[in-house]
Amino acid sequence: MATKQAPARTVLGIKQPKSSDAALLNIPPIQPTTLLNDNQRRELFQFMLRAREFDLAMIRLYRQGRAFGGVYSQIGNEATSVGSASALGANDALFPMHRNVGAHFVRGQDLQSLLLNFLAREGSMMRGTDGTGHYADVEKKIFGNVSHLGAMIPVAAGYVMAAAMRGEDTVAMTYIGDGGAQTGEFHEAMNFAAVQKLPLVLIIENNQYAYSTPNSEEFACERLSDRAVGYGCFGETIDGTDVERVYESCVHAVNRARTERIPSIIETITMRMRGHAEHDDAGYVPREVLEHWETRDPIARYEQFLVKRGVITQAEIATLRTQLAEEMNRTIDYVVEKPFPAAEEGRKLVFVE
């Protein structure tokens, strides 16, 4: 269960949200987990780089007027999305949020399919009706979020309950932000999951702001994971910018759910380094806070760790970055030339034919 946390403190003259305790803010070095080999570490790093490249590309497309709908960046959150999804088995189900593109890549979603959907082109999974991650890819067991934040937690709980009734060995992992964790559906679903002993893992992406509302105005508890005690499930708060720590915690949570039927609440401490979406300049975030969290960039931290450990060289990283950027540009060039779907396509996901 979660343990008590030290009181909130001031860093760089800014009072930090209660969930950001001193141990996390001191930026400890990444501690290698015994659950990963170096080939797996390279894969994690590549998924994180791919996620960052995707976000940067979508930001450019938004500024060019080519993006369809909102653009929700996960910059600063790559370690959480990639590390958590990598803990799932092939038969497990992923219920991602809008800052979890890295998790989509981990589950095998290809870049072209994502861009077709995000740019609402013909052949997209949502038939051009949505330009974000609101889609389901049943074959890959990816069930995207709906805009009513918190609503997917009871859906994920129901999914694994139905799977258990069919005799399937399935764990569900879903996500919520610090703001969405204040909704009634969060509490109802976690209480239900604990009572019914459902194999559910909930990741709370505590990225400090619910749109423009800071943690200090969202909740009064020390850690959001402390709520697990009230539900009767497992809870812990971890550094969400350390991909190995996220992976290790989530591997244990998935195993716990699978073998002991104990749900988990894993709170990852991160920072949303862009606005809520690209239309939001995040002017409400003090510059000192952003500067502080820039030192915790999850990709930069992991890159330094891998180079020092001898897992990868700077030359190999430069080549990898170039390859990912070239792949992104080629795929964008292909997708933007595709037409938008015919208007009648929009009805096909609404009415049974």
N, C-alpha and C positions, 0 to 999 in steps of 0.2 A: 504494500500500500504506500501511498505518498507520505512523505515525512514533512515536518514543519520546516518552513523556510525562514531565512533571516529577514528582518524588516527591510522595507524599500529604502533605497539610498540615492544619493545624488551623484551623478557622473557628468563631468564636463559642465557643471552648473545646472544640469537639467535633472529634475526628479524623474527617476526611471519608473516605468510601470511595475507593479508589485511582482509580476511573474518573472521579471528580469533580475535574478538575484546576483549577489556579488560574485559567486563562483562562475556563473555564466559570463558575466561582463568582463572578467579578467582575461578572457580569450586564452584558455589553456591550449597547449599544442594538441593536435589530433593524435589520439592514442590508437594504434592499429589493433583491430579486433582479430582474434584467432579464427573467426568464422569466414574470413575472406582470404583467397590467395591473390597473388599479384595480377594474374590475368583478369580476375573478377574486379580488381581495383581499376584496371585500365578500362573495363567496360563501364563501370560506374562513372568514371571521369568523362568518357566519351558521351554518355547519355546526358550528363550535366552540360557539357559544351554544346550538344545538339539543342538542348532546351534553351540555352542562352541565345544561340544563333537564331532560333525560331522567334523568340521574343523580339530581338533586335530587328529582324526582318518585318515582323508585323507592325512594329512601331514606325518603320519607314513607310510601309504600305498605308498605314493610317494617315500619316502626314501627306501622302500623295493623293489621298482621297480614294484609294482603291480598296481599303478594308471595308467589310460589310458588318455594321453593328459596332459594338464596343470592343476594345482591345485591352485585355486584362493581363498585365505582365506578371511573371513569376520571378523576376530578377531579385535575387537575394533568397529565394526559396527553393533553389534547385536541389540542394542536399536533402531537404525534407521530401520532396516529391519523388526523386530518384531512389533515395535510400529506403523509403518506406515501401514503394511498389516492388522493389527488388526482393523483398522478403516473402512475397506471395508465391504460392505454388501454381502450377499450370491450371489446376481445376478451381482455383480461388477466383473470387469476383472483385473487381475494382469499381468503386463509385467515386470518381474524382470530382474535384471542384474546378473553378475556373483558373486557378493558379497551379495546375498540376500537369502541364503539357509533358514534363519530363516523365511522369508516370505513364502517359500514353505511349511514349517511345519504349519504355521498359516492357510494356505489355505487347509490343510488336506492331503498334500502329505505324503505318508508313507515312512518310512526309507528304506524298502526293494526296492521299486521302484526307489528311488533316487540312492541307491548304485548300483543297476543293471545298471543304466544309467551311473553313474560316473565311474564304472569299466568296462563298455562296454561289459557286459555279455549277453548271450542268454536270450531273453525275455525282454530286455530293451526297453524303449520307442523309442529310436533312432536306434534300431536294431544293436547296436554296432558301429555305424558310428561316434559317438561323446561321449566324456567322461566328459562333463561338463553340464551346465544347458541349453544347446541349444535344448530344446524340448518344445512341446506343449501338455498339458493335457486339452483337450477341456472340459471334464466333470467338472473339477475343475476350469475352466476358468483361467488357467495359460498358458501364452504364452511367452516362454523363449526368451532371447535375441539372436541376431546374433552378429558375431564378429565385424561387422562394427559399432562401437560405435556411438550412435546418431540415427541410422537408425530405432530403434524401437519406437521413439517418434512419427513420422508421422504415423506409423502403429497403435499405440494406439489411435491417434486422428481419424484415419479413422475407427477404430473399433467402437468407440462410436458414430461417425457420422452415420454409417450404422445402429447401434442399435437404434438410435433416429428415423431414417427413418422408422424402423420397429415398432416404438411405444414402444420400450423397455425402462425400467427405469434402465439404466446401467451407472456407472461411471468407468472410466479406471484410473489406477494408474501405472505409469512407473517411471523408475529411470535412472539417468545418473551420471557419475563422474564429477569432476571438469575439467578434461581434455576433456571428451566427450562434455561438455557444450560449447566448443569452435568450434564445428563443424557447418557447414552450416545447416544441417538438424535440429539441435536444434532450431535455429532461425526461420526457415521456418515453422516448426511444431507448435511452440508456437504462432507465429503470426497468422497462419491459425486457430488454436484452439480458440484464442481470438476473431478473426473476426467472426467466425462461432458460437461462444458461445457454445463450446463443453464441456461436463462434464469430464474434464481431470485434473488429479493431477500429477504434475511432481516433483519428489524428486531428488534434486541435492545432491549427497553424496560427500561433499567437504572433502576428506580425505588427503588433503594437497599436494599430488604428483600425477601427471599424468605419470605413470611409474616413471621415474627419474627426471621429470621436476617439480620444485616447483611452487606453486601458483604465486609467484612474477614474474615468467617468462611466465605465462599463460595468465593473464588478468590484466587490469589496473583499473577496477572498484573496489569500496570499498567492495561491496557484490554482489555475483552473483544473488541474489534475486532482486537486484535493477533493473534488466532488465525487470522485470514485468511491471514497469511503462511505458516503451516504447511499450510494447505489448498491454497494456490496460487490464491487468489481475491482480490478487492478488499475492503478494510476501512477504515472510518473511524469516528471518534467525534465526535458533534456535539451541540450544545445542543438537547435535545428539547423545550424550552419556547418555541423560536422557530419558528413555523410556516413562515415563509419559508425559513429555513435547512433545515428538514426537507424541504420541497417540492423545493427546488433539488437537494439531495443525492440524493433519491429519483428525480427526473427523470433525473439522470445515471446512477444505478444501473439504472433500467429501460432506458434507451437502451443502456447498456453490455451488459446482459443480452441485449437484442434483436439488436444489431448485431455484438457481439464474442463473444457466448456466454460471458461471464465473470460468474459469480455474485458477489454482494456481501453483506457483513455490515455493516449500518449500526447502530451502537450509539448510541441516543439517551439522553442523561442527563436524567432527570426525577426526580420524587419522588411516591410514592404518598401522597396527602394524607389518605386514609382508611385504615382497617384493611384487612387482606387481603379481607375481606367485612364486611358490616354487623354481623355477630355479634362482630366483633373490634374492641376499642376502641383498638388500637394503642398501648397503654400502655407498650410497650417502646421507643417512639421518643422520644428526648429532646425536650422542648418547644422548646429552642433550635433544633433542626434544623428542625422544622416552621415555626417563625417565620421562619427564614432562607429556606426555600423558598416561603413565602407571598409573599415579595417577587418571586418569579419566576413568579407565576401566569400561565400562557400567555395566558389571555383578557384579563386586565388589561393585560399588556404589549402585546398586539396592538391592543387598543382605544386605548391611548394613542398608539401609532404611527399608526394610521389617522386619528385625530382631528387629530393634529399635521400629518399629510400632507394633510389636507383631503379624504380619501376618503369620510368619513362624519362626521356631526355628532352631538353628544351627544343632541340631540332625536331624531334618527333612530334612534340606538341604544336610547333609552328606548322608542320605539314598537315597535321590533323585539323587544325583550325582552317587552313586553306581549303582542304578537301570538303569540309562541312559547309563553308561559305559558298564554294562553287556548286555543290549539290543543291543548296538552298536557292541560289540564283537561277540555276537551270530549271528547277521545279517551279519556281515562281513564274519564269518566262513561259513555261508550258501552261500553267493554270490560268494566268491572266488572259490568255488568248482564247480560253474556253468561253462560250456564251453563257449568259444567265439562263436558268431553266424557264420553260414556258410557264405561264401563270397557273395553268391548271394542275401543274405538278404539286402546288402547295396544298391541294385538297387531299392528296393521296395518303397523307399521314394522319388525316383527321377522320375521314369517313371510310367505312368498310365497303369494298367494291364487290 
